[in-house]
Amino acid sequence: MTDNSSLQAYLNKLHGIIADEQVKKVKQHKKGKRTAKERIDDLVDPGSWTEFQQFATGHQDGEELLNDGVLTGVGTIYGVKVCIFAQDFTVAGGSLGEIHAKKIAWLMDLAVDMKAPIIGLNDSGGARIQEGIAALEGYGSIFHRNAIYSGVIPQISVILGPCAGGAVYSPALTDFIFMVEKTSQMFITGPKVVKAITGSEIGGEELGGALMHATVSGNAHVTAASEKDILQEVRRLICLWKPSHAHEVMAPKVDQLMTLLPDDPKKGYDSRTLIRSIVDHETFFEVQEKFARNIVVGFARLNGQPIGFVANNPKVMVGCIDMDASDKCARFVRFCDAFNYPLLVLEDVSGFMPGLKQEQGGLIRHGAKIIYAFATATVPRITIIIRKAYGGAFVALNSKAIGADFVFAWPGAEVSVMGPEGAASIIYAKEIQESIKPEETRQQKISEYRSKYANAYHAAKKALIDEIIHPNETRQRLIQAFSFVEGKKREQPQRKHGNIPL
């Protein structure tokens, strides 16, 4: 009888849990959100998910918390093994307690042992107040692993609800942050706290929504309209990191690359079009598309092999490099170097952005990050100068001087300390001023400077450019060049670590 009564009590408890789960599931769906398990199912390959530590239990106000509000396990994405934790907002608001933190920390250690990317599906209100400093210690153990495992395994954060306080520091330490528009939010202090302290009323979207982080702060790397869409973007990224077989390669359908550029060299163009005309068909995945749009970074495949792209975008701010573009570029280059993705730079830059705001904001320090990132990168690195490369920006964007393996240029490219217009006005200032027809003389001197000094052939004579290539040969020459430096090994001086100009 005792055994039967114990069994019945267990079944009653199990039925109660199932019924409670259904109620919570309905509440999540009413908010336009999915449950932790549904999100995992959307992310991984069908049938590949294995959950661990599912009986780990936390407590709050005397109540047992199943899973302590987080699911942890392993699955595959396009056959690539990944470790995933998914916070469950239906359990104590996804708040992080001692057991919750231990589960995530254990999974991070497992990911390092497996050499697998770790993906966090974040939907948490922050530290569980009832557990006090134990919860804070739990966050500390995760932050520590975020930092020491940086560059060891790729770390991806997907924000799927309002996350505040400690719940945003861990994502900030990871490599990529994905957010859902009008659903995801990240802030150190939420709207209520801001109002209490400052008296200002501000909405959650303005303070920490996906659009703000994608366009202003630069914290969000990818956004999408729904949870399903954002998880598909994560799948796309993981897929691109995996080399494809030769029979899967589809070349782009553009024969005349020069037709993509405007006739007027002073007019802008969208460098994304140029990238897509070079890489394997429909493989370009842009990162931070809405932030610092004067530079474009992302992943693609070239003849089936994953590579990282950096390209000036003359359509925005004439492609000049400002503080935000510097940070965006440097961080992306360092990720690619950490995980051995070859780098390709499509250069069309007139220089760093001039102006009081940029100088006072620390453009020198920010711009130096680009130099540091490229100079310390040991992966295969190739640059193509499309139209122009002037001044310090020419040096910073993966020049021969800071270690590029190959630098190519298209025939009409200009390489110089500054643009011919500015250079001629300085060098020949006296002649122009004393001329009977100053403007005619100025134009003559600009043409003279351009033909003598500001062209790719002059730079090639100085061994700054390896080869001048026809635009329509770009894709094949790149495939060939990357094959030359495949397996490249370049050792840096032994040291504890460098000191990047942060």
MARFI-647287 format. One record per residue (C-alpha): residue number from 1; residue in three letters; x, z, y. Coordinates in nm, 2 decimals, padded with zeros to 4 digits. Layout:
{NUM,"ALA",{X,Z,Y}},
...
***
This chain:
{1,"MET",{00.00,00.00,00.00}},
{2,"THR",{00.28,00.09,00.23}},
{3,"ASP",{00.44,-00.25,00.18}},
{4,"ASN",{00.11,-00.43,00.24}},
{5,"SER",{00.05,-00.23,00.56}},
{6,"SER",{00.40,-00.30,00.69}},
{7,"LEU",{00.36,-00.67,00.62}},
{8,"GLN",{00.02,-00.68,00.79}},
{9,"ALA",{00.17,-00.50,01.09}},
{10,"TYR",{00.45,-00.75,01.11}},
{11,"LEU",{00.21,-01.05,01.08}},
{12,"ASN",{-00.01,-00.90,01.35}},
{13,"LYS",{00.29,-00.86,01.58}},
{14,"LEU",{00.40,-01.22,01.50}},
{15,"HIS",{00.05,-01.35,01.58}},
{16,"GLY",{00.05,-01.16,01.90}},
{17,"ILE",{00.39,-01.31,02.00}},
{18,"ILE",{00.26,-01.66,01.92}},
{19,"ALA",{-00.05,-01.61,02.13}},
{20,"ASP",{00.15,-01.47,02.42}},
{21,"GLU",{00.38,-01.76,02.40}},
{22,"GLN",{00.09,-02.00,02.43}},
{23,"VAL",{-00.04,-01.82,02.74}},
{24,"LYS",{00.30,-01.84,02.90}},
{25,"LYS",{00.34,-02.20,02.81}},
{26,"VAL",{00.01,-02.29,02.99}},
{27,"LYS",{00.13,-02.10,03.30}},
{28,"GLN",{00.46,-02.29,03.30}},
{29,"HIS",{00.27,-02.63,03.27}},
{30,"LYS",{00.04,-02.54,03.56}},
{31,"LYS",{00.35,-02.50,03.78}},
{32,"GLY",{00.47,-02.84,03.68}},
{33,"LYS",{00.74,-02.69,03.47}},
{34,"ARG",{00.82,-02.70,03.09}},
{35,"THR",{00.92,-02.43,02.86}},
{36,"ALA",{01.29,-02.37,02.77}},
{37,"LYS",{01.23,-02.51,02.42}},
{38,"GLU",{01.05,-02.82,02.55}},
{39,"ARG",{01.34,-02.89,02.79}},
{40,"ILE",{01.59,-02.86,02.51}},
{41,"ASP",{01.38,-03.11,02.30}},
{42,"ASP",{01.38,-03.35,02.59}},
{43,"LEU",{01.76,-03.33,02.63}},
{44,"VAL",{01.90,-03.35,02.28}},
{45,"ASP",{01.88,-03.61,02.00}},
{46,"PRO",{01.57,-03.55,01.78}},
{47,"GLY",{01.64,-03.30,01.50}},
{48,"SER",{01.99,-03.20,01.63}},
{49,"TRP",{01.91,-02.86,01.78}},
{50,"THR",{02.03,-02.55,01.61}},
{51,"GLU",{01.96,-02.21,01.79}},
{52,"PHE",{02.18,-01.91,01.76}},
{53,"GLN",{02.12,-01.54,01.83}},
{54,"GLN",{01.75,-01.60,01.84}},
{55,"PHE",{01.68,-01.24,01.73}},
{56,"ALA",{01.89,-01.08,02.01}},
{57,"THR",{01.65,-00.86,02.20}},
{58,"GLY",{01.66,-00.71,02.55}},
{59,"HIS",{01.44,-00.44,02.71}},
{60,"GLN",{01.26,-00.40,03.03}},
{61,"ASP",{01.04,-00.10,03.12}},
{62,"GLY",{01.02,-00.01,02.75}},
{63,"GLU",{00.91,-00.36,02.65}},
{64,"GLU",{01.11,-00.57,02.41}},
{65,"LEU",{01.22,-00.91,02.55}},
{66,"LEU",{01.24,-01.17,02.28}},
{67,"ASN",{01.57,-01.37,02.31}},
{68,"ASP",{01.62,-01.16,02.63}},
{69,"GLY",{01.50,-01.46,02.82}},
{70,"VAL",{01.76,-01.73,02.72}},
{71,"LEU",{01.79,-01.97,02.43}},
{72,"THR",{02.14,-02.06,02.31}},
{73,"GLY",{02.25,-02.32,02.06}},
{74,"VAL",{02.41,-02.65,01.98}},
{75,"GLY",{02.28,-03.01,01.97}},
{76,"THR",{02.39,-03.36,02.02}},
{77,"ILE",{02.33,-03.62,02.30}},
{78,"TYR",{02.39,-03.98,02.18}},
{79,"GLY",{02.59,-03.82,01.90}},
{80,"VAL",{02.81,-03.61,02.13}},
{81,"LYS",{02.81,-03.24,02.04}},
{82,"VAL",{02.70,-03.02,02.33}},
{83,"CYS",{02.64,-02.65,02.38}},
{84,"ILE",{02.32,-02.56,02.56}},
{85,"PHE",{02.17,-02.24,02.71}},
{86,"ALA",{01.82,-02.26,02.85}},
{87,"GLN",{01.68,-01.97,03.06}},
{88,"ASP",{01.32,-01.88,02.98}},
{89,"PHE",{01.13,-01.81,03.30}},
{90,"THR",{00.83,-01.68,03.10}},
{91,"VAL",{01.04,-01.38,02.98}},
{92,"ALA",{01.10,-01.14,03.27}},
{93,"GLY",{01.13,-01.44,03.51}},
{94,"GLY",{01.44,-01.56,03.34}},
{95,"SER",{01.63,-01.27,03.49}},
{96,"LEU",{01.97,-01.20,03.36}},
{97,"GLY",{02.03,-00.87,03.17}},
{98,"GLU",{02.31,-00.74,02.95}},
{99,"ILE",{02.21,-00.92,02.63}},
{100,"HIS",{02.11,-01.24,02.82}},
{101,"ALA",{02.46,-01.25,02.97}},
{102,"LYS",{02.63,-01.18,02.64}},
{103,"LYS",{02.45,-01.47,02.48}},
{104,"ILE",{02.57,-01.71,02.75}},
{105,"ALA",{02.93,-01.58,02.75}},
{106,"TRP",{02.94,-01.62,02.37}},
{107,"LEU",{02.82,-01.97,02.39}},
{108,"MET",{03.08,-02.06,02.65}},
{109,"ASP",{03.35,-01.93,02.42}},
{110,"LEU",{03.21,-02.14,02.14}},
{111,"ALA",{03.20,-02.45,02.36}},
{112,"VAL",{03.57,-02.41,02.43}},
{113,"ASP",{03.65,-02.37,02.06}},
{114,"MET",{03.44,-02.68,01.98}},
{115,"LYS",{03.59,-02.87,02.28}},
{116,"ALA",{03.23,-02.95,02.37}},
{117,"PRO",{03.05,-02.98,02.71}},
{118,"ILE",{02.83,-02.69,02.80}},
{119,"ILE",{02.50,-02.75,02.97}},
{120,"GLY",{02.30,-02.47,03.14}},
{121,"LEU",{01.93,-02.52,03.20}},
{122,"ASN",{01.88,-02.27,03.48}},
{123,"ASP",{01.55,-02.12,03.57}},
{124,"SER",{01.62,-01.76,03.68}},
{125,"GLY",{01.52,-01.51,03.95}},
{126,"GLY",{01.87,-01.36,03.93}},
{127,"ALA",{01.99,-01.02,03.81}},
{128,"ARG",{01.75,-00.80,03.63}},
{129,"ILE",{01.71,-00.51,03.88}},
{130,"GLN",{01.61,-00.26,03.61}},
{131,"GLU",{01.95,-00.30,03.44}},
{132,"GLY",{02.14,-00.24,03.76}},
{133,"ILE",{02.52,-00.29,03.75}},
{134,"ALA",{02.51,-00.39,03.38}},
{135,"ALA",{02.34,-00.71,03.49}},
{136,"LEU",{02.60,-00.76,03.77}},
{137,"GLU",{02.88,-00.71,03.51}},
{138,"GLY",{02.70,-00.97,03.30}},
{139,"TYR",{02.72,-01.22,03.58}},
{140,"GLY",{03.09,-01.14,03.63}},
{141,"SER",{03.16,-01.22,03.27}},
{142,"ILE",{03.00,-01.56,03.31}},
{143,"PHE",{03.17,-01.64,03.65}},
{144,"HIS",{03.51,-01.55,03.49}},
{145,"ARG",{03.45,-01.80,03.21}},
{146,"ASN",{03.32,-02.07,03.45}},
{147,"ALA",{03.65,-02.04,03.64}},
{148,"ILE",{03.90,-02.01,03.35}},
{149,"TYR",{03.73,-02.29,03.15}},
{150,"SER",{03.72,-02.52,03.45}},
{151,"GLY",{03.91,-02.83,03.35}},
{152,"VAL",{03.90,-02.72,02.98}},
{153,"ILE",{03.54,-02.83,02.90}},
{154,"PRO",{03.29,-03.02,03.12}},
{155,"GLN",{03.03,-02.78,03.27}},
{156,"ILE",{02.69,-02.90,03.38}},
{157,"SER",{02.42,-02.71,03.55}},
{158,"VAL",{02.05,-02.82,03.56}},
{159,"ILE",{01.84,-02.63,03.81}},
{160,"LEU",{01.48,-02.62,03.70}},
{161,"GLY",{01.32,-02.37,03.92}},
{162,"PRO",{01.39,-02.13,04.21}},
{163,"CYS",{01.74,-01.97,04.15}},
{164,"ALA",{01.88,-01.70,04.39}},
{165,"GLY",{02.17,-01.47,04.42}},
{166,"GLY",{02.39,-01.45,04.12}},
{167,"ALA",{02.19,-01.73,03.96}},
{168,"VAL",{02.35,-01.98,04.19}},
{169,"TYR",{02.71,-01.88,04.18}},
{170,"SER",{02.76,-01.98,03.82}},
{171,"PRO",{02.62,-02.33,03.88}},
{172,"ALA",{02.84,-02.36,04.20}},
{173,"LEU",{03.14,-02.31,03.97}},
{174,"THR",{03.05,-02.58,03.73}},
{175,"ASP",{03.14,-02.95,03.76}},
{176,"PHE",{02.79,-03.11,03.82}},
{177,"ILE",{02.46,-02.98,03.94}},
{178,"PHE",{02.13,-03.16,03.87}},
{179,"MET",{01.82,-03.07,04.05}},
{180,"VAL",{01.45,-03.16,04.04}},
{181,"GLU",{01.29,-03.26,04.36}},
{182,"LYS",{01.02,-03.02,04.50}},
{183,"THR",{01.07,-02.79,04.20}},
{184,"SER",{01.44,-02.67,04.20}},
{185,"GLN",{01.57,-02.44,04.46}},
{186,"MET",{01.91,-02.27,04.51}},
{187,"PHE",{01.99,-02.01,04.78}},
{188,"ILE",{02.20,-01.70,04.81}},
{189,"THR",{01.91,-01.52,04.99}},
{190,"GLY",{01.55,-01.65,04.96}},
{191,"PRO",{01.30,-01.71,05.24}},
{192,"LYS",{01.16,-01.35,05.23}},
{193,"VAL",{01.50,-01.19,05.27}},
{194,"VAL",{01.60,-01.43,05.55}},
{195,"LYS",{01.28,-01.34,05.73}},
{196,"ALA",{01.34,-00.97,05.68}},
{197,"ILE",{01.69,-00.99,05.81}},
{198,"THR",{01.67,-01.25,06.08}},
{199,"GLY",{01.30,-01.27,06.16}},
{200,"SER",{01.31,-01.65,06.10}},
{201,"GLU",{01.05,-01.81,05.89}},
{202,"ILE",{01.19,-02.09,05.67}},
{203,"GLY",{01.04,-02.27,05.37}},
{204,"GLY",{01.21,-02.27,05.03}},
{205,"GLU",{01.26,-02.65,05.03}},
{206,"GLU",{01.43,-02.65,05.37}},
{207,"LEU",{01.65,-02.35,05.28}},
{208,"GLY",{01.75,-02.45,04.93}},
{209,"GLY",{01.55,-02.75,04.80}},
{210,"ALA",{01.69,-03.04,04.60}},
{211,"LEU",{01.68,-03.28,04.90}},
{212,"MET",{01.87,-03.04,05.13}},
{213,"HIS",{02.14,-02.98,04.87}},
{214,"ALA",{02.17,-03.35,04.79}},
{215,"THR",{02.20,-03.46,05.15}},
{216,"VAL",{02.33,-03.17,05.36}},
{217,"SER",{02.52,-02.91,05.16}},
{218,"GLY",{02.65,-03.15,04.90}},
{219,"ASN",{02.59,-02.89,04.62}},
{220,"ALA",{02.36,-03.12,04.42}},
{221,"HIS",{02.52,-03.42,04.25}},
{222,"VAL",{02.21,-03.58,04.10}},
{223,"THR",{01.84,-03.54,04.17}},
{224,"ALA",{01.52,-03.68,04.01}},
{225,"ALA",{01.15,-03.66,04.06}},
{226,"SER",{01.06,-03.47,03.74}},
{227,"GLU",{01.21,-03.25,03.47}},
{228,"LYS",{01.20,-03.52,03.21}},
{229,"ASP",{01.37,-03.76,03.45}},
{230,"ILE",{01.65,-03.52,03.54}},
{231,"LEU",{01.72,-03.45,03.18}},
{232,"GLN",{01.74,-03.82,03.11}},
{233,"GLU",{02.00,-03.84,03.39}},
{234,"VAL",{02.20,-03.57,03.21}},
{235,"ARG",{02.18,-03.78,02.89}},
{236,"ARG",{02.30,-04.09,03.08}},
{237,"LEU",{02.60,-03.90,03.21}},
{238,"ILE",{02.70,-03.77,02.87}},
{239,"CYS",{02.66,-04.12,02.72}},
{240,"LEU",{02.89,-04.27,02.97}},
{241,"TRP",{03.17,-04.03,02.88}},
{242,"LYS",{03.16,-04.17,02.53}},
{243,"PRO",{03.35,-04.50,02.47}},
{244,"SER",{03.13,-04.78,02.34}},
{245,"HIS",{03.21,-05.03,02.07}},
{246,"ALA",{03.32,-05.38,02.17}},
{247,"HIS",{03.01,-05.54,02.04}},
{248,"GLU",{02.80,-05.33,02.28}},
{249,"VAL",{02.99,-05.45,02.59}},
{250,"MET",{02.79,-05.67,02.83}},
{251,"ALA",{02.97,-05.83,03.12}},
{252,"PRO",{02.81,-05.84,03.47}},
{253,"LYS",{02.63,-06.17,03.56}},
{254,"VAL",{02.82,-06.24,03.89}},
{255,"ASP",{03.07,-06.53,03.90}},
{256,"GLN",{03.15,-06.53,04.27}},
{257,"LEU",{03.26,-06.19,04.40}},
{258,"MET",{03.35,-06.32,04.74}},
{259,"THR",{02.99,-06.41,04.80}},
{260,"LEU",{02.91,-06.04,04.80}},
{261,"LEU",{03.10,-05.98,05.12}},
{262,"PRO",{02.97,-06.08,05.46}},
{263,"ASP",{03.15,-06.37,05.64}},
{264,"ASP",{03.22,-06.15,05.94}},
{265,"PRO",{03.49,-05.90,05.83}},
{266,"LYS",{03.36,-05.64,06.08}},
{267,"LYS",{03.02,-05.63,05.91}},
{268,"GLY",{02.94,-05.37,05.64}},
{269,"TYR",{02.83,-05.42,05.29}},
{270,"ASP",{02.71,-05.19,05.01}},
{271,"SER",{03.01,-05.12,04.78}},
{272,"ARG",{02.77,-05.03,04.49}},
{273,"THR",{02.70,-05.40,04.46}},
{274,"LEU",{03.06,-05.48,04.43}},
{275,"ILE",{03.11,-05.20,04.16}},
{276,"ARG",{02.82,-05.33,03.95}},
{277,"SER",{02.96,-05.68,03.96}},
{278,"ILE",{03.29,-05.56,03.80}},
{279,"VAL",{03.18,-05.30,03.54}},
{280,"ASP",{03.00,-05.35,03.22}},
{281,"HIS",{02.63,-05.44,03.27}},
{282,"GLU",{02.41,-05.15,03.39}},
{283,"THR",{02.67,-04.87,03.32}},
{284,"PHE",{02.73,-04.74,03.67}},
{285,"PHE",{02.63,-04.38,03.72}},
{286,"GLU",{02.67,-04.26,04.08}},
{287,"VAL",{02.75,-03.90,04.16}},
{288,"GLN",{02.64,-03.74,04.49}},
{289,"GLU",{02.46,-04.06,04.59}},
{290,"LYS",{02.28,-03.90,04.89}},
{291,"PHE",{02.58,-03.70,05.03}},
{292,"ALA",{02.87,-03.84,05.23}},
{293,"ARG",{02.74,-04.19,05.18}},
{294,"ASN",{03.04,-04.35,05.34}},
{295,"ILE",{03.22,-04.30,05.01}},
{296,"VAL",{03.09,-04.38,04.66}},
{297,"VAL",{03.20,-04.20,04.35}},
{298,"GLY",{03.07,-04.23,03.99}},
{299,"PHE",{03.14,-04.33,03.63}},
{300,"ALA",{03.11,-04.66,03.46}},
{301,"ARG",{03.24,-04.85,03.16}},
{302,"LEU",{03.49,-05.13,03.19}},
{303,"ASN",{03.51,-05.33,02.86}},
{304,"GLY",{03.35,-05.03,02.69}},
{305,"GLN",{03.59,-04.77,02.82}},
{306,"PRO",{03.48,-04.49,03.06}},
{307,"ILE",{03.64,-04.49,03.40}},
{308,"GLY",{03.59,-04.31,03.73}},
{309,"PHE",{03.52,-04.51,04.05}},
{310,"VAL",{03.60,-04.43,04.41}},
{311,"ALA",{03.50,-04.68,04.67}},
{312,"ASN",{03.47,-04.68,05.05}},
{313,"ASN",{03.13,-04.79,05.16}},
{314,"PRO",{03.15,-05.00,05.48}},
{315,"LYS",{02.77,-05.00,05.51}},
{316,"VAL",{02.79,-04.64,05.63}},
{317,"MET",{03.01,-04.52,05.91}},
{318,"VAL",{03.22,-04.84,05.86}},
{319,"GLY",{03.36,-04.67,05.55}},
{320,"CYS",{03.57,-04.43,05.75}},
{321,"ILE",{03.66,-04.10,05.58}},
{322,"ASP",{03.52,-03.78,05.73}},
{323,"MET",{03.53,-03.42,05.61}},
{324,"ASP",{03.24,-03.45,05.36}},
{325,"ALA",{03.37,-03.77,05.22}},
{326,"SER",{03.71,-03.61,05.17}},
{327,"ASP",{03.57,-03.32,04.97}},
{328,"LYS",{03.35,-03.55,04.77}},
{329,"CYS",{03.64,-03.78,04.68}},
{330,"ALA",{03.89,-03.51,04.60}},
{331,"ARG",{03.66,-03.31,04.37}},
{332,"PHE",{03.56,-03.62,04.18}},
{333,"VAL",{03.92,-03.73,04.13}},
{334,"ARG",{04.02,-03.38,04.01}},
{335,"PHE",{03.74,-03.39,03.75}},
{336,"CYS",{03.84,-03.73,03.62}},
{337,"ASP",{04.21,-03.62,03.60}},
{338,"ALA",{04.11,-03.29,03.42}},
{339,"PHE",{03.92,-03.48,03.15}},
{340,"ASN",{04.14,-03.80,03.13}},
{341,"TYR",{03.91,-04.06,03.28}},
{342,"PRO",{04.12,-04.34,03.43}},
{343,"LEU",{04.05,-04.40,03.80}},
{344,"LEU",{03.98,-04.71,04.00}},
{345,"VAL",{03.97,-04.72,04.38}},
{346,"LEU",{03.80,-05.01,04.57}},
{347,"GLU",{03.96,-04.97,04.91}},
{348,"ASP",{03.81,-05.10,05.23}},
{349,"VAL",{03.89,-04.84,05.49}},
{350,"SER",{03.98,-04.84,05.86}},
{351,"GLY",{04.10,-04.48,05.86}},
{352,"PHE",{03.99,-04.12,05.90}},
{353,"MET",{03.69,-04.05,06.13}},
{354,"PRO",{03.81,-03.98,06.48}},
{355,"GLY",{03.64,-03.73,06.71}},
{356,"LEU",{03.63,-03.37,06.84}},
{357,"LYS",{03.38,-03.24,06.58}},
{358,"GLN",{03.59,-03.38,06.29}},
{359,"GLU",{03.92,-03.24,06.43}},
{360,"GLN",{03.78,-02.90,06.50}},
{361,"GLY",{03.61,-02.89,06.17}},
{362,"GLY",{03.94,-02.93,05.99}},
{363,"LEU",{03.96,-03.30,05.90}},
{364,"ILE",{04.33,-03.26,05.85}},
{365,"ARG",{04.28,-03.00,05.59}},
{366,"HIS",{03.99,-03.18,05.42}},
{367,"GLY",{04.17,-03.52,05.42}},
{368,"ALA",{04.48,-03.36,05.27}},
{369,"LYS",{04.26,-03.27,04.96}},
{370,"ILE",{04.24,-03.65,04.88}},
{371,"ILE",{04.62,-03.68,04.90}},
{372,"TYR",{04.66,-03.37,04.68}},
{373,"ALA",{04.41,-03.49,04.43}},
{374,"PHE",{04.55,-03.83,04.38}},
{375,"ALA",{04.92,-03.72,04.40}},
{376,"THR",{04.87,-03.46,04.12}},
{377,"ALA",{04.65,-03.68,03.90}},
{378,"THR",{04.83,-03.80,03.58}},
{379,"VAL",{04.56,-04.04,03.44}},
{380,"PRO",{04.59,-04.42,03.48}},
{381,"ARG",{04.52,-04.51,03.84}},
{382,"ILE",{04.46,-04.85,03.99}},
{383,"THR",{04.37,-04.95,04.35}},
{384,"ILE",{04.23,-05.28,04.48}},
{385,"ILE",{04.23,-05.34,04.85}},
{386,"ILE",{03.92,-05.55,04.93}},
{387,"ARG",{03.94,-05.62,05.30}},
{388,"LYS",{04.14,-05.36,05.49}},
{389,"ALA",{04.35,-05.05,05.44}},
{390,"TYR",{04.48,-04.88,05.76}},
{391,"GLY",{04.70,-04.59,05.84}},
{392,"GLY",{04.69,-04.25,05.66}},
{393,"ALA",{04.38,-04.36,05.48}},
{394,"PHE",{04.58,-04.63,05.31}},
{395,"VAL",{04.83,-04.38,05.19}},
{396,"ALA",{04.57,-04.12,05.08}},
{397,"LEU",{04.35,-04.35,04.87}},
{398,"ASN",{04.58,-04.39,04.57}},
{399,"SER",{04.87,-04.58,04.72}},
{400,"LYS",{05.19,-04.66,04.53}},
{401,"ALA",{05.37,-04.40,04.74}},
{402,"ILE",{05.16,-04.12,04.58}},
{403,"GLY",{05.17,-04.25,04.23}},
{404,"ALA",{04.93,-04.53,04.17}},
{405,"ASP",{05.02,-04.74,03.86}},
{406,"PHE",{04.90,-05.06,04.01}},
{407,"VAL",{04.79,-05.17,04.36}},
{408,"PHE",{04.62,-05.51,04.39}},
{409,"ALA",{04.47,-05.68,04.69}},
{410,"TRP",{04.24,-05.97,04.75}},
{411,"PRO",{04.40,-06.26,04.95}},
{412,"GLY",{04.23,-06.18,05.29}},
{413,"ALA",{04.31,-05.81,05.28}},
{414,"GLU",{04.48,-05.64,05.58}},
{415,"VAL",{04.73,-05.36,05.53}},
{416,"SER",{04.87,-05.19,05.84}},
{417,"VAL",{04.94,-04.87,06.03}},
{418,"MET",{04.62,-04.95,06.23}},
{419,"GLY",{04.39,-05.25,06.29}},
{420,"PRO",{04.54,-05.55,06.45}},
{421,"GLU",{04.33,-05.51,06.76}},
{422,"GLY",{04.45,-05.15,06.83}},
{423,"ALA",{04.81,-05.23,06.73}},
{424,"ALA",{04.84,-05.54,06.95}},
{425,"SER",{04.70,-05.36,07.25}},
{426,"ILE",{04.96,-05.09,07.22}},
{427,"ILE",{05.27,-05.29,07.12}},
{428,"TYR",{05.21,-05.58,07.36}},
{429,"ALA",{05.04,-05.37,07.64}},
{430,"LYS",{05.29,-05.48,07.91}},
{431,"GLU",{05.27,-05.85,07.82}},
{432,"ILE",{04.89,-05.84,07.82}},
{433,"GLN",{04.87,-05.65,08.16}},
{434,"GLU",{05.11,-05.89,08.33}},
{435,"SER",{04.95,-06.20,08.19}},
{436,"ILE",{04.75,-06.44,08.41}},
{437,"LYS",{04.48,-06.44,08.14}},
{438,"PRO",{04.49,-06.09,07.98}},
{439,"GLU",{04.21,-06.13,07.73}},
{440,"GLU",{04.34,-06.47,07.61}},
{441,"THR",{04.69,-06.31,07.57}},
{442,"ARG",{04.55,-06.01,07.39}},
{443,"GLN",{04.36,-06.23,07.14}},
{444,"GLN",{04.68,-06.43,07.09}},
{445,"LYS",{04.88,-06.11,07.02}},
{446,"ILE",{04.62,-05.98,06.78}},
{447,"SER",{04.64,-06.30,06.58}},
{448,"GLU",{05.02,-06.29,06.60}},
{449,"TYR",{05.03,-05.92,06.47}},
{450,"ARG",{04.78,-06.00,06.20}},
{451,"SER",{04.98,-06.30,06.07}},
{452,"LYS",{05.32,-06.11,06.08}},
{453,"TYR",{05.24,-05.76,05.98}},
{454,"ALA",{04.88,-05.68,05.89}},
{455,"ASN",{04.83,-05.89,05.58}},
{456,"ALA",{04.85,-05.83,05.21}},
{457,"TYR",{05.15,-06.07,05.17}},
{458,"HIS",{05.36,-05.87,05.41}},
{459,"ALA",{05.27,-05.55,05.22}},
{460,"ALA",{05.36,-05.72,04.89}},
{461,"LYS",{05.70,-05.81,05.03}},
{462,"LYS",{05.76,-05.44,05.09}},
{463,"ALA",{05.66,-05.36,04.73}},
{464,"LEU",{05.35,-05.17,04.85}},
{465,"ILE",{05.12,-05.41,04.66}},
{466,"ASP",{05.19,-05.53,04.30}},
{467,"GLU",{04.99,-05.85,04.31}},
{468,"ILE",{04.74,-06.04,04.51}},
{469,"ILE",{04.46,-06.15,04.29}},
{470,"HIS",{04.17,-06.39,04.32}},
{471,"PRO",{03.84,-06.20,04.36}},
{472,"ASN",{03.68,-06.38,04.07}},
{473,"GLU",{03.96,-06.26,03.84}},
{474,"THR",{03.91,-05.90,03.93}},
{475,"ARG",{03.73,-05.78,03.62}},
{476,"GLN",{03.97,-05.94,03.37}},
{477,"ARG",{04.28,-05.83,03.56}},
{478,"LEU",{04.15,-05.47,03.57}},
{479,"ILE",{04.08,-05.48,03.19}},
{480,"GLN",{04.44,-05.61,03.14}},
{481,"ALA",{04.60,-05.36,03.38}},
{482,"PHE",{04.42,-05.06,03.23}},
{483,"SER",{04.53,-05.17,02.88}},
{484,"PHE",{04.89,-05.17,03.00}},
{485,"VAL",{04.87,-04.80,03.11}},
{486,"GLU",{04.65,-04.68,02.83}},
{487,"GLY",{04.79,-04.36,02.68}},
{488,"LYS",{05.00,-04.30,02.99}},
{489,"LYS",{05.19,-03.97,03.00}},
{490,"ARG",{05.33,-03.84,03.33}},
{491,"GLU",{05.45,-03.48,03.34}},
{492,"GLN",{05.43,-03.28,03.66}},
{493,"PRO",{05.69,-03.01,03.75}},
{494,"GLN",{05.63,-02.69,03.56}},
{495,"ARG",{05.45,-02.43,03.77}},
{496,"LYS",{05.18,-02.17,03.75}},
{497,"HIS",{04.94,-02.38,03.97}},
{498,"GLY",{04.95,-02.57,04.29}},
{499,"ASN",{04.78,-02.46,04.62}},
{500,"ILE",{04.53,-02.73,04.71}},
{501,"PRO",{04.44,-02.72,05.08}},
{502,"LEU",{04.09,-02.56,05.05}},
***
